Amino acid sequence: MFKKGKLCLAICSLIASAGAYSAPGDLDNTFGTSGVLNVPSCSGVAKTIPASDGLLLAGTTSAGDGFVKKYDSNGLALDTSFGNAGVADLPRPVGGYSLTVLDAETLYNGKIAVLALARSTNVVYNDIYVAMLLPNGSLDAGFNGGLGYISYSQYVSVEPEGPKEDRPVELEVLPDGRLIVGSTSNMSPTTNITFSATITRIRENGTFDTSVPKGRATFAAGTLMDIALSPDLTTFGVLTGNKIKKLPAPGTSGVNFGASGLYTLNIGTGTVIQTAVVQADGKLLVAGRKGSNAFIARLNPTGASPLDTTYGNGAGYVEFDSPILKDEVLDIAAHPSGETIAAGYSSLGTTVSKDLLTFKADTTGALVTSFGVNGFAHYDHAGAQDSPNRISIQADGKVIIPAATYVGPARLCSILRYEN
């Protein structure tokens, strides 16, 4: 997959209810309860399984244990033949760690790769953790010498000053089964902390891909916000400061993008890029906020000034302003129709007022006003703070979006499915 079907959940119970047909941008009444699955607590992701259009769920328990489940496409029936009575447990690294599952992907052969943050319970630092499961939910004995997982830090030199801090962000899978992990890592050779955006390429057997030295590469100084994989296997990374870095496909060299592969998007003050996705034609979409509005910009994959002026009536970007005061995009996905699905939040300027925001843009960047109410769909869970995670699009075009909901100190999970 070239993008993130990105996400939905880790859930404990699912309930279905049949309903009537809904219009585009309305919640799908055949999913959950009136289009929403509400779960008391959750941490994790859900992706569509390519072969069956079912849901792959990976998450974390309150005790810090990682797990994976499979459900049907409506999230109603648990596959009890998977793992142990429907649950595949992820082993913790040796040495006192807890896991926070962040992403999961299905490989070409049905294997499942899971990305997590491994947090040490003895000292304050995190490692990058990747597990590989067979299609039946058992650990892949052929991954990392029989362990079935790998836990590592990006900084590989001698570390007399102590362990380094790593913050994994996203997992992408190449067609041949190699994995790309994007992370933010402390790469300082001293006791100082210097964070850089990094990637790791890992073979299907759990060894580092030496097409990159030691299997690891640094994008640039800064914090990694997102990575996006192109159909030609080029990787784009979005960093703080609205920087976009292009890395060539494995085994290739030379980059024609911005200045030496690095481009800074400059479309005005108050711009923050949060996410990216590559279209089927290789063009890159980035999105986030610009002032109090959401925005999407499109870039050509090559060129010193790659902003695509065929998008947004010549500007190369479009601002989106819902009826609520402040809007921001946190994730985007390329819909099979060629349109772009965006998810984020709208707020009145206070943390507790955040509502889930979803909208659709056509191939020129214009708002699709037939979606939702005049182009915008909002969802509010009991007046609480709602923030979406990654979007997943099913084979029939329906859109699944998870939302983390904070009610006081409690963190709930609402999974929504919208009609397309």
C-alpha positions, 0 to 999 in steps of 0.5 A: 500500500502506498498510503496509510490506510491509516487507522482505526482502533484497538477495541474490546467490544463491538455492536452492530445495528442495521439502518437505512441508507445514508448520504455521502458524509453521513455516518453509515448506520450499518456500522456499529451503533448508528455509524459509531463504535464507542469503546471504553478505552483503546490505543491502537490502529485498524487497517483494511485487510487487502484480501478480505476487506476485513479489519486488522486491529492492533492495540495496547492494553492498559497494562502495556501489552500489545495485541492484534485482532481480526474482524470482518469488514463491519467490525462485528465478527471476531476471527477466533481462528486468529492467534489465541481465540482471536487475540495475538499477543505481542511479546515485550522486549527483554529488560522491562518494557511496555508497548504502545502500538502505533501502526500495523500493515499487511504484507503481500503474503498475508503476514502482519507487521506491527510498529510500537514504541517500546518504553523502558520501565527502568530508565526514561527512554524509548526504543523502536519495536517491530513485530512480525506475525504470520497470517494465523496470528502466531509469531513469525519464527523467521523474523530476527532469528526466531524472536519474531520481533526487533527492538532497537535504537537508531543511534548505533555508535558506542553510547557511554553517556547512556541510551538514546530516545526514539519516537517511532511515527509510522510504518510503510511496506514495500511490495517485496515485504521490506519495511520502512519505519519513520521515527524521531531519534536522538542522534547526538554523540554527546549527552546533549539531545539533538533530535533528527527525523530518521528512517529504517529499512528492515527486510522481511526476515528482520535484518536491516536492509543494507541498501541504506548504510546500517539500514538507517538514514537521517532525513534532517534535523528536527521532528518527523511528523509523517512519511509517505511512500510513492508508487516508485518507492520514493519516500517523502518525510514531513518535518517540523518547520514545514520541511519536506525531504525526499529520499530515493527508492532503495538501490537508486541515487540522485534526488531532484526535489527542492535543494538537494532533496529538501524543500520548505513549503512557504505559503504564508504565516501560521502554516503547519504541516501535519501529514502527507500522502502520495497520489497514484500519479506520484504527486505529493499532498501535504496538509495541516493548518494555515492560520485558523483554516485547514489546508491541503497543498499539492507538490510535484515529485520533482523540481526545485520549486515543486509546488503544483500550480495546477492545484488550487486555482494556480496557488498550489494549495487550498484553505478550508474553513468550516463553520466552526472557528478553527480547523486543522487536518491531522491525516489525509488519504488518497481515495480510489476515486482520485479525491482526497479525504481529510480528517482533523478537528474543528474548535472554538479555540479551546482544547475541550471544544475540539470536534472531529472534522472530515471533508473531501476535496476533488482532484483540483483541490475544490471542496466536495460540497455534496459530502456532509453539510455543505462539504463538512462532517462534524462529530462530537462525542458527549461534548468532549475533546475529539481528535482523529487518528489515521484514515482507512478506506474500505474497498467499497469507498467507505471511510473509517476514522477513529477518534480519541475522546477525552472525558476528564482524565479518561481516554475513550475511543470512537470509531466512525464509518462515513458513507462515500 
